Amino acid sequence: MEFRTHCPSPGVDLWDSGAEVRLVCDSDSSIVVPTFYVKSRNVDGNFTSWVCADGMSKTDVTTEFSDSDFTDGKISAGTVLALAVSAAGFSGYRFTSSAAADFTGMIGNIKRESAEGKTARDIINSFATAFCSYVIEGDGGEIVFVPFGSYYQAAGTSEIKHAPIKYRGKKQYSKLIMYSGDKTFTAGSGSAENTLMISTEYASAELCAAVFNEIKDFEYRGWSCEKGLAHEYIYPGAIEFSDGTLLCTNVTMYPSAAGIFFSASANAVPETDCAYRSQVQRQLDRKLELDKRNGNTAYGKNGIDVFQNLNNGGSDVRKKATVVTAFRLEV
């Protein structure tokens, strides 16, 4: 959430980073918006620009462990996740599916070096990837793991006003491949077009089979809606339109006195196998895709530099190249 405020006395009573921010609709008290937290601010004279994030921003803290948490250099997956969730200030964690509650037990014990030195976000993301889930803050202040193909709660009613929905293909998943290094586990059957792939350090035959049971035969559909008007906050996950409920992966909201205007979509369906990776890996994949388009890339301390080769005859392409674009990772 981003907004601007005016302060007659610059520098007075500015909210600190992490301060709670609540958005209230005076014209419709039934619209309840989750609590946001100050992430950054920029003061320009009497005006201040604010960037706020939802409860998941609290996960950017290091998870602390003590020697007593480990036995023979290992710690249970359930303990690691519980400590990460607690460090971020959440009341606990749960799954929308009762069957998924056994996932941490299937992972078993984790080596000390795989747990220490990580933020709560890193740990929660690693488990979400292994569980083929996304994470959201629940109404009770807890972390909720939602399996791929499901949703925490749908926003909107049959009376929601919106522009025409553009559909962008659909795909049904009947096979799961879970891998870690040279270890690969498979559940289900089907072609590459119907295969979902998960790269996780926690891969095992038991976890692969259990996760597959949560997502098997799910039909993913891509779509987009350029503009709509809702009278409730739209949680990431799903939107209920007049002709049915659609899973949503992207949503942008614009609060107003008339309600909440929004644009929303679900990513277009890929034509090949689909890999369910961590947040960092997904961003890296998008950056590295540029290599196919431009021919030459260099990955340095500032991110990825894309070069236009001006002379293929030399031994050192970079000395005879012009930098045309530079991308920086912001994770």
C-alpha positions in Angstrom: 0.0 0.0 0.0 1.4 3.4 -1.0 0.1 6.9 0.0 1.1 10.5 0.7 0.5 12.7 3.7 0.9 16.4 4.5 2.5 17.5 7.7 2.5 21.2 8.7 5.6 20.7 10.8 8.2 18.6 8.9 9.8 15.8 10.8 7.2 15.8 13.7 5.4 12.7 14.8 6.5 10.5 11.9 5.6 6.9 12.2 8.5 4.5 12.7 9.2 1.5 10.4 6.9 -1.3 11.4 4.2 1.0 12.8 0.6 -0.3 12.2 -1.4 1.4 9.5 -5.2 0.9 9.2 -7.2 1.8 6.2 -10.9 2.7 7.0 -13.7 3.3 4.6 -16.0 6.0 6.2 -18.7 5.6 3.5 -19.0 1.8 4.0 -18.0 0.4 7.4 -18.5 -3.2 6.1 -15.3 -3.0 4.1 -12.6 -4.3 6.4 -9.0 -4.0 5.3 -6.2 -6.0 7.0 -3.6 -4.1 9.1 -0.6 -2.9 7.1 2.9 -2.0 8.5 5.2 0.9 7.5 8.0 -0.5 5.4 9.6 2.8 4.2 9.0 6.5 4.1 10.4 9.4 2.1 10.1 13.0 3.4 10.0 15.8 0.9 9.4 19.1 2.7 5.9 19.0 4.2 5.0 15.9 2.4 5.8 12.3 3.2 5.4 9.3 0.9 4.8 6.0 2.6 5.2 2.4 1.5 3.4 -0.1 3.7 3.2 -3.9 3.5 0.9 -6.5 4.9 1.6 -8.8 7.9 4.1 -10.9 5.8 6.5 -8.1 6.0 7.1 -9.0 9.6 8.9 -12.2 8.4 12.1 -10.2 7.5 13.7 -11.1 10.9 16.4 -13.6 11.7 15.1 -16.8 13.3 17.1 -17.4 16.5 18.0 -20.9 17.7 19.6 -22.2 20.9 21.9 -25.2 21.4 19.1 -26.9 23.3 16.9 -26.9 20.1 19.3 -29.4 18.5 20.0 -33.0 19.1 23.0 -34.5 17.5 23.2 -31.5 15.1 19.6 -31.9 14.0 16.2 -30.2 14.7 12.7 -31.3 13.7 11.0 -29.5 10.8 8.0 -28.7 13.0 10.2 -26.9 15.5 12.0 -24.9 12.8 8.8 -23.7 11.3 7.2 -22.9 14.8 10.3 -20.8 15.8 10.2 -18.9 12.4 6.5 -18.2 12.8 7.0 -17.1 16.4 10.0 -14.8 15.5 7.8 -13.0 13.0 5.1 -12.3 15.6 2.4 -14.7 14.4 0.2 -16.7 16.8 1.1 -20.0 15.0 0.6 -21.7 11.7 -2.0 -24.0 10.2 -3.1 -25.6 6.9 -6.4 -25.1 5.0 -6.2 -28.9 4.4 -6.3 -31.3 7.3 -4.3 -33.8 5.4 -1.5 -31.3 4.9 -1.0 -31.1 8.7 1.3 -34.1 8.5 3.7 -32.5 6.0 6.2 -31.3 8.5 6.3 -34.7 10.1 7.2 -36.2 6.7 10.2 -33.9 6.4 11.5 -35.1 9.7 14.7 -33.7 11.1 16.7 -30.9 9.5 20.5 -30.4 9.8 21.6 -27.5 11.9 23.4 -25.7 9.0 20.2 -25.8 7.0 18.2 -24.0 9.7 20.5 -21.4 11.2 21.2 -18.0 9.8 18.0 -17.7 7.9 15.1 -15.2 8.2 11.6 -16.2 9.1 10.7 -15.4 5.5 13.4 -17.7 4.1 12.2 -20.6 6.3 8.5 -20.1 5.6 9.1 -19.8 1.9 11.2 -23.0 1.9 8.3 -24.9 3.5 5.7 -23.3 1.3 7.6 -24.5 -1.8 7.9 -28.0 -0.4 4.2 -28.1 0.4 3.3 -26.6 -3.1 1.4 -23.9 -1.2 1.2 -20.1 -0.9 1.2 -18.4 2.5 -1.2 -15.8 3.9 -1.9 -14.2 7.2 -5.2 -15.7 8.6 -7.9 -13.8 10.4 -6.6 -15.1 13.8 -3.1 -13.6 13.3 -1.7 -17.0 12.2 0.3 -18.1 9.2 -1.9 -20.1 6.8 -0.5 -22.6 4.2 -2.9 -22.8 1.2 -2.3 -25.7 -1.3 -1.8 -24.8 -5.0 -5.3 -24.9 -6.5 -7.1 -23.9 -3.4 -7.8 -20.5 -1.7 -8.1 -19.1 1.8 -11.3 -17.2 1.1 -12.9 -15.7 -2.0 -13.6 -12.0 -2.4 -16.6 -10.5 -4.1 -20.2 -11.4 -4.6 -22.4 -12.3 -7.5 -23.2 -8.6 -7.8 -19.6 -7.5 -8.4 -19.2 -5.1 -11.3 -16.3 -5.7 -13.6 -15.0 -5.5 -17.2 -15.2 -8.6 -19.4 -12.9 -11.4 -18.3 -10.3 -12.5 -20.8 -9.4 -16.2 -20.5 -5.8 -17.2 -21.1 -5.8 -21.0 -21.4 -6.2 -23.8 -18.9 -4.3 -26.9 -17.9 -5.0 -29.9 -15.7 -2.2 -31.4 -13.6 -2.0 -35.2 -13.3 1.7 -35.7 -12.5 4.1 -34.3 -9.9 7.9 -34.4 -10.0 9.7 -33.4 -6.8 13.5 -33.2 -6.8 16.5 -32.2 -4.8 19.9 -32.4 -6.5 20.2 -35.9 -8.0 17.2 -37.2 -6.0 13.9 -37.3 -8.0 10.5 -38.6 -6.9 7.4 -38.9 -9.0 3.7 -39.3 -8.3 0.9 -39.6 -10.9 1.3 -39.9 -14.6 0.9 -37.7 -17.7 2.8 -35.7 -20.3 5.0 -32.7 -19.7 2.1 -30.4 -20.4 0.3 -31.9 -17.3 3.3 -32.1 -15.0 4.1 -29.9 -12.1 7.7 -29.8 -10.8 8.9 -28.8 -7.3 12.5 -28.2 -6.4 13.0 -28.5 -2.6 15.7 -29.7 -0.3 13.0 -31.6 1.6 12.1 -33.8 -1.3 11.1 -37.4 -0.4 8.9 -40.1 -1.9 6.4 -39.8 1.0 6.1 -36.0 0.8 5.8 -36.2 -3.0 2.9 -38.6 -2.8 1.2 -36.6 -0.1 1.5 -33.3 -1.9 0.3 -34.9 -5.1 -2.9 -36.0 -3.4 -3.6 -32.3 -2.5 -3.2 -31.0 -6.1 -4.0 -33.9 -8.4 -6.5 -33.3 -11.2 -6.6 -29.5 -10.3 -7.4 -27.5 -13.5 -5.5 -24.2 -13.6 -7.0 -21.5 -15.7 -5.3 -18.2 -16.7 -7.4 -15.1 -17.0 -7.4 -11.3 -16.6 -9.9 -8.6 -15.7 -8.8 -5.0 -16.4 -11.1 -3.3 -14.0 -13.7 -4.1 -11.4 -15.5 -2.6 -8.4 -15.8 -4.6 -5.2 -17.3 -3.8 -1.8 -14.8 -5.8 0.2 -11.1 -6.3 0.5 -9.8 -8.7 -2.1 -7.5 -11.3 -0.6 -4.9 -12.9 -2.9 -6.3 -16.3 -3.8 -9.7 -16.1 -5.4 -12.4 -13.7 -6.6 -16.1 -14.7 -6.9 -17.6 -13.5 -10.1 -21.2 -13.9 -11.3 -20.2 -16.9 -13.5 -18.1 -18.6 -10.9 -15.0 -18.4 -8.6 -11.6 -17.9 -10.2 -8.2 -18.4 -8.6 -6.3 -15.2 -8.6 -2.5 -14.7 -8.6 -2.2 -11.0 -9.2 -4.4 -8.2 -7.9 -4.0 -4.4 -7.6 -6.6 -2.4 -5.6 -7.5 1.3 -5.6 -9.7 2.3 -2.6 -12.2 5.0 -3.2 -15.5 6.4 -1.7 -17.4 4.2 -4.1 -15.7 1.0 -3.0 -12.5 -0.8 -4.0 -11.6 -0.6 -7.7 -9.3 -3.4 -8.8 -7.5 -5.1 -11.7 -6.8 -8.9 -11.3 -5.5 -11.9 -13.2 -4.1 -15.4 -13.0 -0.9 -15.9 -15.0 -1.3 -17.4 -18.5 -0.9 -21.1 -18.7 2.6 -22.3 -19.7 2.8 -24.7 -22.7 5.4 -26.9 -21.1 5.9 -28.4 -17.6 5.4 -26.0 -14.8 7.9 -25.7 -12.0 6.8 -24.5 -8.5 9.9 -22.8 -7.2 10.8 -20.5 -4.4 10.3 -16.7 -4.6 14.0 -16.1 -5.2 14.2 -18.8 -7.9 11.2 -17.5 -9.7 12.7 -14.0 -9.9 16.1 -15.4 -11.1 14.3 -17.5 -13.8 12.6 -14.3 -15.1 15.9 -12.5 -15.3 17.8 -15.4 -16.9 15.2 -15.7 -19.6 16.7 -12.6 -21.1 19.7 -14.6 -22.1 17.6 -16.4 -24.7 16.4 -13.2 -26.2 19.7 -11.2 -26.3 22.3 -13.8 -26.8 24.9 -12.6 -24.3 24.5 -11.9 -20.6 26.9 -11.3 -17.7 25.8 -11.9 -14.0 27.8 -9.5 -11.7 27.4 -7.9 -8.3 24.8 -5.5 -9.6 22.6 -8.2 -11.2 22.4 -9.1 -14.9 24.0 -7.0 -17.6 22.8 -7.6 -21.1 25.3 -7.0 -23.9 24.8 -6.4 -27.6 27.7 -8.2 -29.4 29.3 -5.8 -31.9 32.1 -8.1 -33.1 31.9 -11.9 -33.1 35.4 -12.3 -34.4 37.2 -11.4 -31.2 38.2 -13.6 -28.3 36.7 -11.3 -25.7 33.1 -10.4 -26.5 32.7 -8.0 -23.6 35.5 -5.7 -24.7 33.7 -5.3 -28.0 30.2 -5.0 -26.7 27.9 -2.2 -25.7 25.8 -2.5 -22.5 22.2 -2.0 -23.7 20.3 -2.9 -20.5 21.1 -3.5 -16.9 18.8 -5.3 -14.4 19.1 -5.4 -10.7 17.6 -8.0 -8.4 15.3 -6.7 -5.7 14.3 -9.6 -3.5 
